[in-house]
Amino acid sequence: MNVVARARNIITTPNTEWNTIDTEATASSTVISNYVFPLAALAAIAAFIGYAFIGVEMLGFRFRGINWGLYQACAVLLSAIISVYCTALVVDMLAPSFGSEKNFNKSLQLVAYSFTPAWLGGLLAIFPPIALIGALFGLYGLYLMYIGLPKLKHTPADKQIGYFVVIIIVTIVVYMIVGWLLNTILMNIFGLSYNIGAFDLR
Protein backbone atom coordinates (compact mmCIF):
# COMPACT_ATOMS: atom_id res chain seq x y z
CA MET A 1 0.00 0.00 0.00
CA ASN A 2 1.36 3.39 -1.03
CA VAL A 3 0.40 5.60 1.89
CA VAL A 4 1.12 8.88 0.10
CA ALA A 5 -0.89 7.94 -2.98
CA ARG A 6 -3.80 6.60 -0.95
CA ALA A 7 -3.94 9.71 1.27
CA ARG A 8 -3.75 12.01 -1.76
CA ASN A 9 -6.40 10.12 -3.70
CA ILE A 10 -8.89 9.73 -0.85
CA ILE A 11 -8.76 13.50 -0.33
CA THR A 12 -8.71 14.69 -3.94
CA THR A 13 -10.72 12.01 -5.77
CA PRO A 14 -12.68 10.23 -3.01
CA ASN A 15 -15.42 8.74 -5.19
CA THR A 16 -12.91 7.02 -7.45
CA GLU A 17 -10.71 5.97 -4.54
CA TRP A 18 -13.60 4.43 -2.58
CA ASN A 19 -14.40 2.32 -5.63
CA THR A 20 -10.78 1.15 -5.71
CA ILE A 21 -10.76 0.42 -1.98
CA ASP A 22 -13.94 -1.62 -2.30
CA THR A 23 -12.11 -4.05 -4.59
CA GLU A 24 -9.28 -4.56 -2.08
CA ALA A 25 -9.32 -7.50 0.30
CA THR A 26 -6.92 -5.84 2.72
CA ALA A 27 -6.85 -7.25 6.25
CA SER A 28 -7.75 -4.81 9.01
CA SER A 29 -4.39 -5.41 10.69
CA THR A 30 -2.64 -4.35 7.49
CA VAL A 31 -4.66 -1.15 7.25
CA ILE A 32 -3.75 -0.34 10.85
CA SER A 33 -0.03 -1.11 10.51
CA ASN A 34 0.56 0.19 6.99
CA TYR A 35 -1.74 3.21 6.88
CA VAL A 36 -3.13 4.33 10.22
CA PHE A 37 0.14 3.95 12.12
CA PRO A 38 2.39 5.85 9.66
CA LEU A 39 0.02 8.82 9.33
CA ALA A 40 -0.77 8.95 13.03
CA ALA A 41 2.95 8.65 13.81
CA LEU A 42 3.71 11.70 11.68
CA ALA A 43 1.02 13.66 13.52
CA ALA A 44 2.44 12.39 16.83
CA ILE A 45 5.96 13.53 15.90
CA ALA A 46 4.61 16.96 14.96
CA ALA A 47 2.78 17.14 18.30
CA PHE A 48 5.93 16.18 20.21
CA ILE A 49 8.03 18.86 18.51
CA GLY A 50 5.33 21.48 18.93
CA TYR A 51 4.59 20.92 22.59
CA ALA A 52 8.11 20.00 23.69
CA PHE A 53 9.86 23.01 22.17
CA ILE A 54 7.28 25.66 21.23
CA GLY A 55 4.26 25.15 23.43
CA VAL A 56 1.01 27.02 23.57
CA GLU A 57 -0.33 29.62 25.98
CA MET A 58 -3.83 29.22 27.38
CA LEU A 59 -5.39 31.40 30.10
CA GLY A 60 -2.00 32.86 30.86
CA PHE A 61 -0.22 29.51 31.22
CA ARG A 62 2.19 27.92 28.77
CA PHE A 63 2.05 24.18 28.05
CA ARG A 64 5.60 23.35 27.08
CA GLY A 65 8.29 20.82 27.88
CA ILE A 66 9.52 17.35 26.99
CA ASN A 67 6.88 15.68 29.17
CA TRP A 68 4.10 17.65 27.51
CA GLY A 69 5.54 16.71 24.12
CA LEU A 70 5.66 13.02 25.02
CA TYR A 71 2.15 13.18 26.42
CA GLN A 72 0.75 14.78 23.27
CA ALA A 73 2.62 12.39 20.97
CA CYS A 74 1.45 9.27 22.80
CA ALA A 75 -2.12 10.58 23.01
CA VAL A 76 -2.24 11.26 19.27
CA LEU A 77 -0.80 7.89 18.27
CA LEU A 78 -2.73 5.71 20.70
CA SER A 79 -6.05 7.50 20.25
CA ALA A 80 -5.77 7.11 16.47
CA ILE A 81 -5.32 3.35 16.61
CA ILE A 82 -7.78 2.67 19.43
CA SER A 83 -10.48 5.00 18.09
CA VAL A 84 -10.30 3.61 14.55
CA TYR A 85 -10.63 0.06 15.81
CA CYS A 86 -13.41 0.74 18.31
CA THR A 87 -15.41 2.92 15.92
CA ALA A 88 -15.11 0.28 13.20
CA LEU A 89 -16.43 -2.35 15.61
CA VAL A 90 -19.55 -0.33 16.34
CA VAL A 91 -20.03 0.67 12.69
CA ASP A 92 -19.93 -2.98 11.70
CA MET A 93 -22.21 -4.06 14.52
CA LEU A 94 -24.83 -1.50 13.45
CA ALA A 95 -24.58 -2.29 9.73
CA PRO A 96 -27.51 -4.79 9.53
CA SER A 97 -29.82 -2.27 11.22
CA PHE A 98 -29.30 0.04 8.25
CA GLY A 99 -29.48 -2.55 5.50
CA SER A 100 -25.71 -2.48 5.13
CA GLU A 101 -23.14 -5.23 4.71
CA LYS A 102 -21.63 -6.58 7.93
CA ASN A 103 -17.94 -6.86 7.13
CA PHE A 104 -15.41 -5.70 9.71
CA ASN A 105 -12.57 -5.21 7.24
CA LYS A 106 -14.72 -2.88 5.15
CA SER A 107 -15.91 -1.05 8.26
CA LEU A 108 -12.34 -0.49 9.37
CA GLN A 109 -11.31 0.67 5.90
CA LEU A 110 -14.20 3.14 5.90
CA VAL A 111 -13.25 4.59 9.27
CA ALA A 112 -9.47 4.55 8.77
CA TYR A 113 -9.42 6.23 5.38
CA SER A 114 -12.07 8.76 6.42
CA PHE A 115 -9.83 9.89 9.28
CA THR A 116 -7.04 10.81 6.82
CA PRO A 117 -7.72 14.58 6.86
CA ALA A 118 -7.60 14.62 10.67
CA TRP A 119 -4.13 13.09 10.76
CA LEU A 120 -2.82 15.33 8.01
CA GLY A 121 -4.28 18.31 9.82
CA GLY A 122 -2.53 17.06 12.93
CA LEU A 123 0.77 17.98 11.31
CA LEU A 124 -0.02 21.60 12.14
CA ALA A 125 0.49 20.71 15.81
CA ILE A 126 4.16 21.30 15.10
CA PHE A 127 3.16 24.91 15.82
CA PRO A 128 0.57 24.51 18.60
CA PRO A 129 -1.04 27.97 18.28
CA ILE A 130 -2.55 26.87 14.94
CA ALA A 131 -3.24 23.25 15.92
CA LEU A 132 -6.98 23.96 16.10
CA ILE A 133 -6.98 24.81 12.39
CA GLY A 134 -5.52 21.38 11.70
CA ALA A 135 -8.21 19.77 13.84
CA LEU A 136 -10.87 21.36 11.63
CA PHE A 137 -9.47 19.41 8.67
CA GLY A 138 -11.12 16.38 10.24
CA LEU A 139 -14.53 17.77 9.27
CA TYR A 140 -13.75 16.87 5.65
CA GLY A 141 -13.41 13.31 6.87
CA LEU A 142 -17.14 13.31 7.63
CA TYR A 143 -17.87 13.98 3.98
CA LEU A 144 -15.48 11.20 2.98
CA MET A 145 -17.27 8.78 5.27
CA TYR A 146 -20.70 9.80 4.00
CA ILE A 147 -19.87 9.10 0.36
CA GLY A 148 -17.99 5.97 1.34
CA LEU A 149 -20.96 4.29 3.02
CA PRO A 150 -22.76 3.11 -0.13
CA LYS A 151 -19.50 2.03 -1.72
CA LEU A 152 -17.93 0.02 1.09
CA LYS A 153 -20.94 -0.89 3.24
CA HIS A 154 -23.43 -1.01 0.36
CA THR A 155 -25.80 1.16 2.36
CA PRO A 156 -29.16 1.81 0.62
CA ALA A 157 -29.80 5.46 -0.26
CA ASP A 158 -32.78 5.70 2.10
CA LYS A 159 -30.68 4.46 5.02
CA GLN A 160 -27.51 6.45 4.32
CA ILE A 161 -28.30 9.61 6.30
CA GLY A 162 -29.53 7.70 9.35
CA TYR A 163 -26.51 5.42 9.39
CA PHE A 164 -24.19 8.38 8.91
CA VAL A 165 -25.72 10.32 11.81
CA VAL A 166 -25.38 7.33 14.13
CA ILE A 167 -21.75 6.88 13.07
CA ILE A 168 -21.02 10.52 13.90
CA ILE A 169 -22.54 10.10 17.36
CA VAL A 170 -20.59 6.88 17.90
CA THR A 171 -17.36 8.54 16.79
CA ILE A 172 -17.84 11.43 19.20
CA VAL A 173 -18.60 9.07 22.10
CA VAL A 174 -15.62 6.83 21.29
CA TYR A 175 -13.26 9.79 21.08
CA MET A 176 -14.54 11.17 24.39
CA ILE A 177 -14.09 7.86 26.20
CA VAL A 178 -10.72 7.06 24.66
CA GLY A 179 -9.53 10.62 25.24
CA TRP A 180 -10.56 10.54 28.90
CA LEU A 181 -8.87 7.19 29.52
CA LEU A 182 -5.65 8.18 27.76
CA ASN A 183 -5.61 11.54 29.48
CA THR A 184 -5.91 9.90 32.90
CA ILE A 185 -3.29 7.23 32.21
CA LEU A 186 -0.73 9.29 30.29
CA MET A 187 -0.79 12.31 32.57
CA ASN A 188 -0.01 10.02 35.50
CA ILE A 189 2.79 8.34 33.56
CA PHE A 190 4.42 11.65 32.63
CA GLY A 191 3.74 13.32 35.96
CA LEU A 192 1.50 16.02 34.53
CA SER A 193 -1.62 17.67 35.87
CA TYR A 194 -3.83 20.64 35.05
CA ASN A 195 -2.69 22.84 37.86
CA ILE A 196 -0.28 25.71 38.15
CA GLY A 197 2.57 23.43 39.16
CA ALA A 198 2.33 21.57 35.85
CA PHE A 199 2.86 24.66 33.67
CA ASP A 200 6.03 26.16 32.38
CA LEU A 201 5.61 29.89 33.05
CA ARG A 202 8.82 30.98 31.41
Secondary structure in CASP SS format (residue, H / E / C, confidence):
PFRMAT SS
TARGET T0000
AUTHOR 0000-0000-0000
METHOD secondary structure of the structure
MODEL  1
M C 1.00
N C 1.00
V H 1.00
V H 1.00
A H 1.00
R H 1.00
A H 1.00
R H 1.00
N H 1.00
I H 1.00
I H 1.00
T H 1.00
T C 1.00
P H 1.00
N H 1.00
T H 1.00
E H 1.00
W H 1.00
N H 1.00
T H 1.00
I H 1.00
D H 1.00
T C 1.00
E C 1.00
A C 1.00
T C 1.00
A C 1.00
S H 1.00
S H 1.00
T H 1.00
V H 1.00
I H 1.00
S H 1.00
N H 1.00
Y H 1.00
V H 1.00
F H 1.00
P H 1.00
L H 1.00
A H 1.00
A H 1.00
L H 1.00
A H 1.00
A H 1.00
I H 1.00
A H 1.00
A H 1.00
F H 1.00
I H 1.00
G H 1.00
Y H 1.00
A H 1.00
F H 1.00
I H 1.00
G C 1.00
V E 1.00
E E 1.00
M E 1.00
L C 1.00
G C 1.00
F E 1.00
R E 1.00
F E 1.00
R C 1.00
G C 1.00
I H 1.00
N H 1.00
W H 1.00
G H 1.00
L H 1.00
Y H 1.00
Q H 1.00
A H 1.00
C H 1.00
A H 1.00
V H 1.00
L H 1.00
L H 1.00
S H 1.00
A H 1.00
I H 1.00
I H 1.00
S H 1.00
V H 1.00
Y H 1.00
C H 1.00
T H 1.00
A H 1.00
L H 1.00
V H 1.00
V H 1.00
D H 1.00
M H 1.00
L H 1.00
A H 1.00
P H 1.00
S H 1.00
F H 1.00
G C 1.00
S C 1.00
E C 1.00
K C 1.00
N C 1.00
F H 1.00
N H 1.00
K H 1.00
S H 1.00
L H 1.00
Q H 1.00
L H 1.00
V H 1.00
A H 1.00
Y H 1.00
S H 1.00
F C 1.00
T H 1.00
P H 1.00
A H 1.00
W H 1.00
L H 1.00
G H 1.00
G H 1.00
L H 1.00
L H 1.00
A H 1.00
I H 1.00
F C 1.00
P H 1.00
P H 1.00
I H 1.00
A H 1.00
L H 1.00
I H 1.00
G H 1.00
A H 1.00
L H 1.00
F C 1.00
G H 1.00
L H 1.00
Y H 1.00
G H 1.00
L H 1.00
Y H 1.00
L H 1.00
M H 1.00
Y H 1.00
I H 1.00
G H 1.00
L H 1.00
P H 1.00
K H 1.00
L H 1.00
K H 1.00
H C 1.00
T C 1.00
P C 1.00
A H 1.00
D H 1.00
K H 1.00
Q H 1.00
I H 1.00
G H 1.00
Y H 1.00
F H 1.00
V H 1.00
V H 1.00
I H 1.00
I H 1.00
I H 1.00
V H 1.00
T H 1.00
I H 1.00
V H 1.00
V H 1.00
Y H 1.00
M H 1.00
I H 1.00
V H 1.00
G H 1.00
W H 1.00
L H 1.00
L H 1.00
N H 1.00
T H 1.00
I H 1.00
L H 1.00
M H 1.00
N H 1.00
I H 1.00
F C 1.00
G C 1.00
L C 1.00
S C 1.00
Y C 1.00
N C 1.00
I H 1.00
G H 1.00
A H 1.00
F C 1.00
D C 1.00
L C 1.00
R C 1.00
END
